[in-house]
């Protein structure tokens, strides 16, 4: 019987330390293949490439047992291309990350990391996105332990169609908690929170006296229930959120039906 085939992608790019850490975490679980963007493509959401050609290139990540290729497209492109055109068989699992920086609250909408896992879910593959809440993590050891535990459970139990897991890991997670992991309740099952960013643009001038703009922002904390993704990280717990891509607002459905939208104005 062949080993499970595990496809890994990300949005930080093929050379990101978090991607290599995730490869190391998955190696004991199956055959590992990588298709990741050739450069960083953070915050591209679920964009896919239609007007340009996609090009791939073999990459040596220096990890025995890992076959890796870079792709000129987005994270969603990488997963779609790998599953539909490149891999010799359908993967048993898609994992994305380990992203440098958390993906909670509104970040989930913009995240290429989450979108790579979403694409896997759309194509019918159990999928998980992993992120660590540090832009410059110094130690991926605990995060790798958690990622391996979650991936093993998903391989064993599967996921409902259209559902993926969004896993956020505290950067200060202790080795003991990581070892206890799922068994030791070092995690919270969470809902998608509402924390967002207060965006603004910096207006600047280049050496040719031409105006340009750079997006900036400050994270805006919301008062939320204790079982949100953001609150779990604040408590030093791993956040595990089941997500799906049905965006229908069912609560508003009946109210909208009363609008009599086609009444003449």
N, C-alpha and C positions, 0 to 999 in steps of 0.2 A: 504494500500500500504506500503510495507516494505521500510525502510530507505536505502539510498545508502550504499553499502558496500565499505569501503575504506581500502585498504591494504597498510601498511607502512613498509618500510625497510630502510636500511642505510649501510654504510661500517665502521662506527666508533664503531659498536658493540651494543648489546642489552641494555647496561647500559648507553649509551651516553646521555648527557644532551640534545643534539639537537634532539634526537629521542623522548624523553619525551615531549619536547616543541612542536614538530610536532603533536604528539598525542593530546595534549591539544588544538592545533589549529584546528584539524579535528573533534573533538568530537561534536561541534554544527552542523556539516554538515551531519553526518550519523553514521553508525555502524563501529567502528574502530577495526581492527585486525592487529597484528604485527607479522611479521616473519623476524628476523634480525640475523646477525651472532653472534655466542656466544662470540667471541672476535673481536677486531679491525681487519679489513681486508681492510685497505686503499690501494689504488693504485693497486688493483688486476685486474683492467679493467673488461672485460666481461668473465673472466675465469669461466668455469663450471666444476663440479667434475664428472669424469668418472670412475676412478679406485678405489675409496673408497666409502663406504656407507655413507649416510647422516643420521644424528641423530638429533632429535628435542627434546626440553624439555620445559615444561610450565614454564613461568616466571611471577612473580607478580611485575608489575611496580609501584604499589601503586596508580593507576589511575582508578577510578570507570568507568565502561563502556568500558574498554579496555581489550581485550583478546590478550595475547602476548605469543609467543614461540621463543626460540632461535634455531638456526640451526648451525650445524658444518661446513657448506659450505660457499661459497662466496655469495656476494649480489645477483648476477644473479641466483645462486642456490636457494636462499631464495624465490625469486619471482616465479621462475619456479615451485618449489616444492609446494608452497602455492596454486598457481592457479590450477595446474594440479592434485594435490593429497590430499591436506589437507582441503582447504576451502569447506564449504557446497554448495557454489554457486560462480559463477564468480564475481569478484569485479567490481564495476562501475568505480573505480579510483585507480591507484597506485601512491603513493607519496613516495619519498625517501629523507632522510636527517633528520633534518637540519644539513648538513655537517659542521664540524668545519674546516673552511678554504674555500676559494673560489675555484670554478671549472670553470676556464676560460682558453682560449688559449689551449695550448697543454695538460693541465691537464685534459681536457674533455676526451682525449683518454685513460688515465690511471685510471680515477676515477671510483671506485666501486659505488659511489653514483649515478652517471649518468648511469652506466651500469644497476643498479637495475631498473631504470626507462625505460631504453632501452629494457630490457627484458619484462617489462609490455607492451610496445608498440609492440614488436614482437608478443606477444600473443594476440594482438588485444584490449588491454585495454588502454584508455586515461591515460597518465602518465606524472608526473612532478618531476624533481629533484630540491631540494632546498639546497642552501649553503649560509653561512654567511662568510664574508671575515675577520675572526679572528680565530686564533687557540685556544684562550681561551676567548670566548665571555662571558661577564658578565651579559648581559641582552638580553634575547630572545624575549622580549615583542613586539617590532616593527616587528621583523622577523615573529613572529607568526601571527600578523595582516595581513601582506602581504601574507603569505602562505595561510591563510584562504580565502582571497579575490581571489587569483589566482585559488585555488581549486574549489571555488564556481562557478567561470566563466567556468572552464573546465567541471564541472558536468552539467552545464546548456547547454553549446554549443558543447561539445565534441571536438575532435581533428581529423585531417585527419589521415587515416591509415598510420602507419609507422612513424608518427611525434610525438615527445615529446617536452616538454618545459624544458629548463635549466634556472633556476632562481637563480641569485646571488644577495645577499642583503648586502648593506654596514653595517658594524657593528656600525657605528656612525649615522645611520638613526635616525632622530628625531621622537619623538612621534607624532608631528603634521603631518609630511610627511607620517608616517605610517597610521595615521587615514584618511588622504586624499587619500592615496594609489593610486589605479588605476584611481579613479575619478579626483584626483588632479594632474595627470601627474607626479607623483613622480617616474617615471620609464622611461626607454628607451627600445624600441624594438631594439635589437642588432643582429649583426652577430658574428659568432664564430671568435675570434681574433687569432693572430699568435704568441702571447707572449709564450716564452718557458723557459727552464732551461738550464743553462750552467753546465752540469753534470761533476763530477769528483769523483774518489774513494779515500778514505783515507785508506792507507795501515797500518795495525796495527799488533801487536804481542800479542798473548794470554799468560797466565802464563806458558804454556807448550812450549813456544817459537815457536808456530806455527803461520804462517802468515794468516791473514784474511783481508777482505775488507769491508768497509761500504760506501754505496752510499751517496754522498753529492752534493750540488749544489747551484747556485745562480740564482735567477730569472732574465731573460734577457728581458728587455723591448724593444719593437719594435715601430717604428714610424708607427702609424696606423690611420685609419680614426676615426672620433669622434663617430661612431655608433658601435664600437666593445664592447664586453662584458667587457673587462678590462678598457677601457676608461669610460664606464658608471659608474663603481664602483669608479673610481678616481673622477668623478664629483659628487659623493654622491647620485647617482641614482640607483634604482633597475634595474638590467639587465635581460631582458626576451628574450631568444634566442630559436627559434624553430629549433630543430635538427631532422635529419632523418638518417637512417643507410644505405642509398644508397651511397656508397663511390666511385662510378664511376667518373673519371675525364672526363667529357664530352667535355671540351675545347681541350683536347689532343687527343680525339678520332679520328678525321680526320687526324691529323698528323701521328698518329701511323699506320693508314691504308695505308699510303704511304711508309712505311718502307720496304715493300716486305720481310716480315720476313722469308719466306721459300725459298728465293733465295739461291742456293748452295753457300757455302763459299769456 
